Amino acid sequence: MQPEPGDLQLELDSSPLAVRGALTEMTAYLRGRCPEEGLAVVEIVLAEALNNIVEHAYVGGTGRITLCLRAHAGDVQCCIADHGLPMPGGAAPSGRLRLSAPGAALPEGGFGWHLIRSLSQDVDYRRVSGRNYLSLRVQAGQ
């Protein structure tokens, strides 16, 4: 998605504090552009995606993340780019939950991608010239 006038475009460091700040700016941008329920869904999806970049793409290091949002007709189109490590296998996780036996410890990981896949549409991940690109759409107007 190429940024257009009226889009929100943010550059942030790969840190939990910067992610929190970006989510605050995103909320301010979307307020009035989509219903409160939709705003909460977008925040969950972006929090999961951005925190995954901080924790996994930039594991043991730091870098920059670019976030671009466009709200239109009840949909919020989101694009995220970073120069971190590629996703394992070159693809975004399926988001399928791994069930554990009753009484067993919950498995680590996978819940964030389950939320992302469950709450958004048109999820697309690509690695181009050493850069990760994740785009997705949230139906925030329903």
Secondary structure, DSSP 8 states (H G I E B T S, - for coil): ----TT-EEEEEESSHHHHHHHHHHHHHHHBTTB-HHHHHHHHHHHHHHHHHIIIIITTTS--EEEEEEEEETTEEEEEEEE-S---GGGS----------TTS---SS-HHHHHHHHH-EEEEEEEETTEEEEEEEEETT-
